[in-house]
Amino acid sequence: MLRAGIVGLPNVGKSTLFNALVANAKAQAANFPFCTIDPNVGVVAVPDERLQALAQLSESADIVPARVEFVDIAGLVQGASQGEGLGNQFLANIREVDAVVHVVRCFESDGIVHVAGAVGPARDIEVINLELALSDLAQLERRIERVRKQAKADKQARGELELLEAKLLPVLNQGKPARLVDLNDDEEALIKPLGLLTRKPVIYAANVSEDDLASGNDWVEQVKQIAVAEGAQVVVVSAQVEAELIELPPEDRDDFLISLGVEEGGLMSLIRATYDLLGLRTYFTTGPKETRAWTITAGMLAPQAAGVIHSDFERGFIRAETIAYEDLVAVGSMTAAKDKGLVRSEGKEYVVQEGDVMLFRFNV
């Protein structure tokens, strides 16, 4: 399951957004720092209209969507990497997620005090990024100290030491994120155990007022400029709007969003951006028992995709009966699709495509 950690300064709307994204979450949304004492976790279904269409076609008894786990991490402040506030207790939680959603305040409010006294997205981003970089720097320095002792007699350790000192250390020393460093696959695997916070993919969630949701504002433009320089993504959200949405009946939500000039809510925007950032794809299995969405990485071969269901499927993979979602829905049934020659038999080298509907054949 995909895991995304929601971070940001206190009072930027982080927990309000979390509560709205995960309606059954118990995180407090209060106007003071550190109202979230423990990391709150909520699992949400990934909205996908294709599931309903496939379920109707197969007369499925159940629908199982893909899921995303959001982790709400207490507001960080300057000095968190040295233990200020709740400090490293929460920095450690970020190491466990696949991607970071960095909520940035892009709205004015007389009723919600900003910890720095005024709204300033560039300054806020710099504070959080610096704290994450300092935490990574401490992690890196501890690793370098251990590897240096091993490098005297170990060639692999010498290679790791060179990587850490020549490529990563200079960037972190400048307070910049480790994701700016180009690494090959072997180098990436070498540093993976470090769980570097600033190596994780980032989506900046520019939190705006209801009035600015459709058009954005100057603060949002600041966030976009920073994201471009870092190779990150930006999603414009409104925690205020998300909180209002969960109070509305489902049938009224689309009309409310349209009245604000947007086509989808923040949850779908964040999930779409996260899937894109991480290079994720969706394939489906469907039948009378259930229709289910499965999340894989782009470029994954058919046996690996089968292994997402169960490791036995990958080990005993024979072939995959495959059809594109659009083709299946267009003809109306799997039987008709087979009659028209639309169902393909794909082998071990097949690269699974977005929206493939698959049935795996395997040996037990």
VOLO-130221 format. One record per residue (C-alpha): residue number from 1; residue in three letters; x, y, z. Coordinates in Angstrom, 2 decimals. Each point is the difference from the previous one (the first is absolute). Layout:
<sites>
SITE, NUM, ALA, X, Y, Z
...
</sites>
This chain:
<sites>
SITE, 1, MET, 0.00, 0.00, 0.00
SITE, 2, LEU, 1.21, 3.48, -0.87
SITE, 3, ARG, 0.89, 2.09, 3.06
SITE, 4, ALA, 0.17, 3.80, -0.03
SITE, 5, GLY, 1.11, 2.12, 2.95
SITE, 6, ILE, -1.62, 3.41, 0.47
SITE, 7, VAL, 2.45, 2.55, 1.42
SITE, 8, GLY, 0.16, 3.74, 0.48
SITE, 9, LEU, 0.37, 2.78, 2.55
SITE, 10, PRO, -2.63, 0.34, 2.73
SITE, 11, ASN, -3.23, 1.80, -1.00
SITE, 12, VAL, 0.37, -0.43, -3.77
SITE, 13, GLY, -3.18, -2.11, -0.23
SITE, 14, LYS, 1.79, -3.34, 0.04
SITE, 15, SER, -2.20, -1.87, 2.47
SITE, 16, THR, -3.16, 1.64, -1.33
SITE, 17, LEU, 0.92, -1.37, -3.41
SITE, 18, PHE, 0.78, -3.41, 1.46
SITE, 19, ASN, -3.33, -0.14, 1.84
SITE, 20, ALA, -1.82, 0.86, -3.20
SITE, 21, LEU, 1.94, -2.50, -2.13
SITE, 22, VAL, -0.56, -2.73, 2.54
SITE, 23, ALA, -3.45, 0.69, 1.37
SITE, 24, ASN, 0.26, -2.63, 2.75
SITE, 25, ALA, 3.42, 1.15, 1.24
SITE, 26, LYS, 0.29, 1.21, 3.55
SITE, 27, ALA, 2.68, 2.66, -0.45
SITE, 28, GLN, -0.84, 3.23, 1.77
SITE, 29, ALA, -0.10, 3.17, -2.06
SITE, 30, ALA, 0.67, 2.80, 2.48
SITE, 31, ASN, 1.55, 3.44, -0.14
SITE, 32, PHE, 3.20, -0.83, 1.87
SITE, 33, PRO, 3.27, -1.84, -0.76
SITE, 34, PHE, 0.36, -3.73, 0.59
SITE, 35, CYS, -3.71, -0.75, 0.30
SITE, 36, THR, 0.82, -3.31, -1.68
SITE, 37, ILE, 1.91, -1.79, 2.73
SITE, 38, ASP, 0.32, -3.36, -1.73
SITE, 39, PRO, 0.19, -0.60, -3.74
SITE, 40, ASN, -3.55, -0.60, -1.16
SITE, 41, VAL, -0.54, -2.48, -2.77
SITE, 42, GLY, -2.97, -0.22, -2.32
SITE, 43, VAL, -0.66, -2.23, -2.98
SITE, 44, VAL, -2.05, 1.35, -2.89
SITE, 45, ALA, -1.34, -1.66, -3.12
SITE, 46, VAL, 1.35, 1.23, -3.32
SITE, 47, PRO, -2.99, 1.32, -1.97
SITE, 48, ASP, -0.19, -1.78, -3.37
SITE, 49, GLU, -3.15, -0.03, -2.13
SITE, 50, ARG, 1.33, -2.93, -2.02
SITE, 51, LEU, -0.59, -2.34, 2.94
SITE, 52, GLN, -3.76, 0.51, -0.08
SITE, 53, ALA, -0.17, -0.58, -3.74
SITE, 54, LEU, 1.98, -3.25, 0.25
SITE, 55, ALA, -2.05, -1.17, 2.98
SITE, 56, GLN, -3.23, 0.49, -1.91
SITE, 57, LEU, 1.39, -1.84, -2.98
SITE, 58, SER, 1.14, -2.97, 2.12
SITE, 59, GLU, -2.94, 0.17, 2.42
SITE, 60, SER, 2.56, 0.07, 2.80
SITE, 61, ALA, -1.15, -0.54, 3.57
SITE, 62, ASP, 2.66, 2.37, 1.33
SITE, 63, ILE, 2.16, 2.94, -1.08
SITE, 64, VAL, 3.47, 0.45, 1.51
SITE, 65, PRO, 1.70, 3.29, -0.91
SITE, 66, ALA, 3.69, 0.77, 0.34
SITE, 67, ARG, 0.84, 1.75, 3.26
SITE, 68, VAL, 2.31, 2.76, 1.18
SITE, 69, GLU, 1.15, 0.37, 3.58
SITE, 70, PHE, 0.42, 3.58, 1.22
SITE, 71, VAL, 2.13, 0.64, 3.09
SITE, 72, ASP, -0.60, 3.31, 1.75
SITE, 73, ILE, 3.28, 1.07, 1.62
SITE, 74, ALA, 0.08, 2.69, 2.68
SITE, 75, GLY, 0.89, 3.53, -1.09
SITE, 76, LEU, 3.76, 0.52, -0.20
SITE, 77, VAL, 1.76, 3.18, 1.11
SITE, 78, GLN, 3.46, 1.47, -0.45
SITE, 79, GLY, 2.42, -2.09, 2.06
SITE, 80, ALA, -1.98, -3.25, -0.34
SITE, 81, SER, 3.10, -1.85, -1.20
SITE, 82, GLN, 1.67, 0.87, 3.32
SITE, 83, GLY, -3.05, -1.06, 1.98
SITE, 84, GLU, -1.88, 3.31, 0.17
SITE, 85, GLY, -3.71, -0.49, 0.55
SITE, 86, LEU, -0.70, -3.67, -0.50
SITE, 87, GLY, 2.93, -0.14, -2.39
SITE, 88, ASN, 1.56, -3.25, -1.07
SITE, 89, GLN, -2.91, -2.05, 1.33
SITE, 90, PHE, -1.94, 1.15, -3.07
SITE, 91, LEU, 2.89, 0.23, -2.46
SITE, 92, ALA, 0.45, -3.73, 0.54
SITE, 93, ASN, -3.61, -0.61, -1.09
SITE, 94, ILE, 0.67, 1.64, -3.37
SITE, 95, ARG, 2.69, -2.59, -0.76
SITE, 96, GLU, -2.70, -2.67, -0.27
SITE, 97, VAL, -2.07, 1.59, -2.79
SITE, 98, ASP, 0.28, -0.25, -3.80
SITE, 99, ALA, -0.66, 3.67, -0.71
SITE, 100, VAL, -0.30, 3.25, 1.94
SITE, 101, VAL, -2.95, 2.36, -0.32
SITE, 102, HIS, 1.32, 3.35, 1.20
SITE, 103, VAL, -2.92, 2.27, 0.87
SITE, 104, VAL, 0.85, 3.68, -0.52
SITE, 105, ARG, -2.22, 2.81, 1.24
SITE, 106, CYS, -1.11, 2.27, -2.83
SITE, 107, PHE, -2.93, 1.74, 1.70
SITE, 108, GLU, -0.58, 2.87, 2.40
SITE, 109, SER, -2.09, -0.41, 3.14
SITE, 110, ASP, -0.40, 2.29, 2.99
SITE, 111, GLY, -1.25, -2.95, 2.02
SITE, 112, ILE, 2.93, -2.35, -0.63
SITE, 113, VAL, 3.35, 1.24, 1.25
SITE, 114, HIS, 3.05, -0.70, -2.16
SITE, 115, VAL, 2.97, -1.15, 2.08
SITE, 116, ALA, 2.28, 2.48, -1.82
SITE, 117, GLY, -2.47, 2.88, 0.28
SITE, 118, ALA, -0.82, 0.25, -3.71
SITE, 119, VAL, -0.69, -2.20, -3.01
SITE, 120, GLY, 3.19, -0.78, -1.96
SITE, 121, PRO, 0.06, -3.25, -1.99
SITE, 122, ALA, 3.64, 0.27, -1.13
SITE, 123, ARG, 1.18, 0.56, 3.58
SITE, 124, ASP, -2.22, -2.81, 1.34
SITE, 125, ILE, 1.26, -2.47, -2.60
SITE, 126, GLU, 3.59, 0.95, 0.78
SITE, 127, VAL, -0.54, -0.63, 3.73
SITE, 128, ILE, -1.44, -3.48, -0.54
SITE, 129, ASN, 2.53, -0.97, -2.68
SITE, 130, LEU, 2.88, 1.18, 2.14
SITE, 131, GLU, -1.16, -2.03, 2.99
SITE, 132, LEU, -0.37, -3.10, -2.17
SITE, 133, ALA, 3.44, 0.61, -1.56
SITE, 134, LEU, 1.61, 0.47, 3.43
SITE, 135, SER, -1.56, -3.24, 1.21
SITE, 136, ASP, 1.32, -1.78, -3.12
SITE, 137, LEU, 3.41, 1.60, 0.51
SITE, 138, ALA, 0.22, -1.41, 3.52
SITE, 139, GLN, -1.05, -3.40, -1.35
SITE, 140, LEU, 2.60, 0.20, -2.76
SITE, 141, GLU, 2.82, 1.03, 2.30
SITE, 142, ARG, -0.69, -2.95, 2.30
SITE, 143, ARG, 0.11, -2.35, -2.97
SITE, 144, ILE, 3.22, 1.54, -1.35
SITE, 145, GLU, 1.67, -0.50, 3.35
SITE, 146, ARG, -0.86, -3.71, -0.03
SITE, 147, VAL, 0.88, -0.55, -3.67
SITE, 148, ARG, 3.36, 1.81, 0.30
SITE, 149, LYS, 1.17, -2.64, 2.46
SITE, 150, GLN, -1.05, -2.79, -2.36
SITE, 151, ALA, 1.46, 1.65, -3.11
SITE, 152, LYS, 3.58, -0.75, 1.00
SITE, 153, ALA, -0.50, -3.67, -0.82
SITE, 154, ASP, -3.22, -0.11, -2.03
SITE, 155, LYS, -0.21, 1.13, -3.64
SITE, 156, GLN, -3.80, 0.25, 0.05
SITE, 157, ALA, 0.15, 2.16, 3.11
SITE, 158, ARG, 2.48, 2.31, -1.77
SITE, 159, GLY, -2.47, 0.40, -2.86
SITE, 160, GLU, -2.80, 0.84, 2.42
SITE, 161, LEU, 2.20, 2.48, 1.85
SITE, 162, GLU, 0.82, 1.77, -3.25
SITE, 163, LEU, -3.69, 0.19, -0.90
SITE, 164, LEU, -0.98, 1.42, 3.36
SITE, 165, GLU, 2.84, 2.52, 0.24
SITE, 166, ALA, 0.24, 1.11, -3.63
SITE, 167, LYS, -3.64, 0.08, -1.09
SITE, 168, LEU, -2.38, 0.23, 2.96
SITE, 169, LEU, 1.94, 1.81, 2.72
SITE, 170, PRO, 0.67, 3.21, -1.99
SITE, 171, VAL, -3.68, 0.38, -0.91
SITE, 172, LEU, -1.30, -0.59, 3.53
SITE, 173, ASN, 2.67, 2.33, 1.42
SITE, 174, GLN, -1.62, 2.74, -2.09
SITE, 175, GLY, -3.39, -0.79, 1.55
SITE, 176, LYS, -1.28, -1.32, -3.32
SITE, 177, PRO, -2.02, -3.21, -0.51
SITE, 178, ALA, 1.76, -3.24, -0.92
SITE, 179, ARG, -2.50, -0.58, -2.83
SITE, 180, LEU, 1.95, 2.58, -2.03
SITE, 181, VAL, 2.90, -2.48, -0.28
SITE, 182, ASP, 0.05, -2.24, -3.08
SITE, 183, LEU, 0.68, -3.61, 0.97
SITE, 184, ASN, 0.06, -3.20, -2.03
SITE, 185, ASP, -1.95, -3.11, 1.05
SITE, 186, ASP, 2.91, -1.52, 1.90
SITE, 187, GLU, 0.64, 3.22, 1.92
SITE, 188, GLU, -3.71, 0.33, 0.74
SITE, 189, ALA, -0.07, -3.50, 1.46
SITE, 190, LEU, 3.08, 0.79, 2.08
SITE, 191, ILE, -1.55, 2.99, 1.77
SITE, 192, LYS, -3.54, -1.39, 0.30
SITE, 193, PRO, 0.56, -1.37, 3.55
SITE, 194, LEU, 0.77, 3.55, 1.16
SITE, 195, GLY, -3.61, 1.03, -0.67
SITE, 196, LEU, 1.05, 3.54, -0.86
SITE, 197, LEU, -2.94, 2.35, 0.54
SITE, 198, THR, 1.02, 2.43, -2.70
SITE, 199, ARG, 0.40, -2.80, -2.54
SITE, 200, LYS, -3.71, -0.76, 0.12
SITE, 201, PRO, -2.24, 1.34, -2.81
SITE, 202, VAL, -1.88, 3.13, 1.07
SITE, 203, ILE, -3.35, 1.49, -0.91
SITE, 204, TYR, -0.58, 3.53, 1.21
SITE, 205, ALA, -3.65, 0.43, 0.98
SITE, 206, ALA, -0.63, 3.74, -0.30
SITE, 207, ASN, -2.83, 0.55, 2.47
SITE, 208, VAL, -2.16, 2.91, -1.15
SITE, 209, SER, -3.28, 1.59, 0.99
SITE, 210, GLU, -3.23, -1.02, -1.70
SITE, 211, ASP, 0.10, 3.12, -2.20
SITE, 212, ASP, 3.48, -0.84, -1.37
SITE, 213, LEU, -0.53, -3.71, -0.67
SITE, 214, ALA, -0.67, 0.38, -3.73
SITE, 215, SER, 2.45, 2.78, -0.87
SITE, 216, GLY, 2.70, -0.22, 2.68
SITE, 217, ASN, 1.85, 3.11, 1.21
SITE, 218, ASP, 3.48, 1.52, 0.17
SITE, 219, TRP, 1.00, -2.29, 2.86
SITE, 220, VAL, -0.89, -3.05, -2.08
SITE, 221, GLU, 2.27, 1.32, -2.76
SITE, 222, GLN, 2.86, 0.16, 2.52
SITE, 223, VAL, -0.57, -3.65, 0.87
SITE, 224, LYS, -0.08, -0.99, -3.68
SITE, 225, GLN, 3.33, 1.71, -0.67
SITE, 226, ILE, 1.63, -1.88, 2.88
SITE, 227, ALA, -1.51, -3.29, -1.16
SITE, 228, VAL, 1.33, 0.45, -3.54
SITE, 229, ALA, 3.52, 0.58, 1.35
SITE, 230, GLU, -0.22, -3.15, 2.15
SITE, 231, GLY, -1.76, -2.26, -2.49
SITE, 232, ALA, -2.98, -0.24, 2.36
SITE, 233, GLN, -3.71, 0.32, -0.76
SITE, 234, VAL, -2.65, 2.46, 1.17
SITE, 235, VAL, -3.68, -0.61, 0.71
SITE, 236, VAL, -2.25, 2.92, 0.91
SITE, 237, VAL, -2.38, -1.07, 2.77
SITE, 238, SER, -2.29, 1.66, 2.48
SITE, 239, ALA, -0.27, -1.68, 3.39
SITE, 240, GLN, -3.00, 2.27, 0.60
SITE, 241, VAL, -1.78, -1.34, -3.08
SITE, 242, GLU, 0.95, -3.61, 0.80
SITE, 243, ALA, -1.50, 0.41, 3.48
SITE, 244, GLU, -3.20, 1.37, -1.54
SITE, 245, LEU, -0.18, -2.83, -2.53
SITE, 246, ILE, -0.21, -2.75, 2.60
SITE, 247, GLU, -3.06, 1.72, 1.49
SITE, 248, LEU, -1.86, -0.17, -3.32
SITE, 249, PRO, -1.95, -2.97, -1.39
SITE, 250, PRO, 2.06, -1.78, -2.70
SITE, 251, GLU, -2.42, 1.05, -2.73
SITE, 252, ASP, 0.55, 3.69, 0.79
SITE, 253, ARG, 3.80, -0.01, 0.09
SITE, 254, ASP, 0.62, 0.23, -3.75
SITE, 255, ASP, -2.36, 2.97, -0.32
SITE, 256, PHE, 1.76, 1.74, 2.89
SITE, 257, LEU, 3.42, -0.48, -1.61
SITE, 258, ILE, -1.28, 1.21, -3.38
SITE, 259, SER, -1.40, 3.12, 1.68
SITE, 260, LEU, 3.57, 0.69, 1.22
SITE, 261, GLY, 1.41, -0.46, -3.50
SITE, 262, VAL, 1.77, -3.34, 0.56
SITE, 263, GLU, -0.72, -3.50, -1.28
SITE, 264, GLU, 1.27, -2.16, 2.87
SITE, 265, GLY, 0.69, 0.16, 3.71
SITE, 266, GLY, 3.38, 0.08, 1.69
SITE, 267, LEU, 0.06, -3.72, 0.73
SITE, 268, MET, -0.13, -0.98, -3.68
SITE, 269, SER, 2.48, 2.73, -0.93
SITE, 270, LEU, 2.48, -1.20, 2.62
SITE, 271, ILE, -0.36, -3.65, -0.95
SITE, 272, ARG, 0.37, 0.78, -3.70
SITE, 273, ALA, 3.13, 2.08, 0.66
SITE, 274, THR, 1.46, -2.68, 2.29
SITE, 275, TYR, -0.57, -2.76, -2.56
SITE, 276, ASP, 1.62, 2.15, -2.67
SITE, 277, LEU, 2.95, 0.96, 2.20
SITE, 278, LEU, 0.71, -3.60, 1.01
SITE, 279, GLY, -0.66, -1.44, -3.45
SITE, 280, LEU, -2.89, -2.18, 1.16
SITE, 281, ARG, -2.53, -1.79, -2.20
SITE, 282, THR, -3.27, -1.86, 0.57
SITE, 283, TYR, -1.13, -3.32, -1.42
SITE, 284, PHE, -3.21, -1.90, 0.76
SITE, 285, THR, -1.26, -3.49, 0.69
SITE, 286, THR, -3.73, -0.61, -0.38
SITE, 287, GLY, -2.45, -2.86, 0.38
SITE, 288, PRO, -3.22, -1.02, 1.78
SITE, 289, LYS, 1.70, 0.00, 3.41
SITE, 290, GLU, 1.62, 3.44, -0.18
SITE, 291, THR, 1.42, 2.78, -2.13
SITE, 292, ARG, 3.27, 1.31, 1.42
SITE, 293, ALA, 2.56, 2.68, -0.83
SITE, 294, TRP, 3.69, -0.81, 0.46
SITE, 295, THR, 2.80, 2.57, 0.20
SITE, 296, ILE, 3.33, -0.69, -1.73
SITE, 297, THR, 2.99, 2.03, -1.16
SITE, 298, ALA, 0.36, 1.03, -3.63
SITE, 299, GLY, 1.98, -2.49, -2.04
SITE, 300, MET, -0.91, -2.97, 2.16
SITE, 301, LEU, -0.10, -3.34, -1.84
SITE, 302, ALA, -2.99, -2.35, 0.12
SITE, 303, PRO, 1.54, -2.46, 2.54
SITE, 304, GLN, 0.89, 2.87, 2.33
SITE, 305, ALA, -3.51, 1.41, -0.30
SITE, 306, ALA, -1.36, -3.44, 0.83
SITE, 307, GLY, 2.26, -0.05, 3.06
SITE, 308, VAL, -1.80, 3.07, 1.34
SITE, 309, ILE, -3.01, -2.29, 0.49
SITE, 310, HIS, 2.02, -2.88, 1.47
SITE, 311, SER, 3.61, -1.11, -0.18
SITE, 312, ASP, -1.18, -3.44, -1.23
SITE, 313, PHE, -1.45, 1.68, -3.09
SITE, 314, GLU, 3.42, 1.39, -0.90
SITE, 315, ARG, 1.92, -3.21, 0.73
SITE, 316, GLY, -2.36, -2.20, -2.00
SITE, 317, PHE, -0.88, 2.51, -2.72
SITE, 318, ILE, -0.97, -1.59, -3.35
SITE, 319, ARG, -1.80, 2.77, -1.88
SITE, 320, ALA, -2.43, 2.90, 0.41
SITE, 321, GLU, -3.26, 0.30, -1.89
SITE, 322, THR, -0.13, 3.74, -0.60
SITE, 323, ILE, -2.36, 2.58, -1.48
SITE, 324, ALA, -0.03, 3.78, 0.14
SITE, 325, TYR, -2.75, 1.45, 2.22
SITE, 326, GLU, -1.39, 2.12, -2.86
SITE, 327, ASP, -0.27, -3.01, -2.31
SITE, 328, LEU, -1.77, -2.14, 2.59
SITE, 329, VAL, -2.54, 2.66, 0.90
SITE, 330, ALA, -0.63, 0.79, -3.66
SITE, 331, VAL, -1.01, -3.58, -0.89
SITE, 332, GLY, -1.89, -0.60, 3.24
SITE, 333, SER, 1.28, -3.38, 1.17
SITE, 334, MET, 3.09, -2.19, 0.19
SITE, 335, THR, -1.70, -2.59, -2.23
SITE, 336, ALA, -0.61, 2.59, -2.74
SITE, 337, ALA, 3.57, 1.27, 0.40
SITE, 338, LYS, 1.39, -3.51, -0.52
SITE, 339, ASP, -2.24, -0.52, -3.05
SITE, 340, LYS, 1.41, 3.20, -1.51
SITE, 341, GLY, 3.58, -1.00, 0.75
SITE, 342, LEU, 0.54, 2.88, 2.43
SITE, 343, VAL, 1.28, -2.17, 2.87
SITE, 344, ARG, 3.74, -0.58, -0.34
SITE, 345, SER, 2.17, -2.71, 1.50
SITE, 346, GLU, 3.06, 1.79, 1.39
SITE, 347, GLY, 3.19, -1.62, 1.28
SITE, 348, LYS, 2.73, 0.79, 2.50
SITE, 349, GLU, 1.42, 2.95, -1.96
SITE, 350, TYR, -3.27, 1.91, -0.30
SITE, 351, VAL, 0.08, 3.50, 1.51
SITE, 352, VAL, -3.32, 0.60, 1.75
SITE, 353, GLN, -1.82, 3.10, -1.23
SITE, 354, GLU, -2.23, 2.46, 1.84
SITE, 355, GLY, -3.55, -1.33, 0.10
SITE, 356, ASP, 0.79, -3.57, -1.02
SITE, 357, VAL, -2.59, -2.56, 1.14
SITE, 358, MET, 1.88, -3.22, 0.76
SITE, 359, LEU, -0.55, -3.64, 0.85
SITE, 360, PHE, 3.15, -1.86, 1.04
SITE, 361, ARG, 0.71, -3.65, -0.73
SITE, 362, PHE, 2.58, -1.59, 2.29
SITE, 363, ASN, 1.28, -3.28, 1.40
SITE, 364, VAL, -0.42, -0.56, 3.73
</sites>
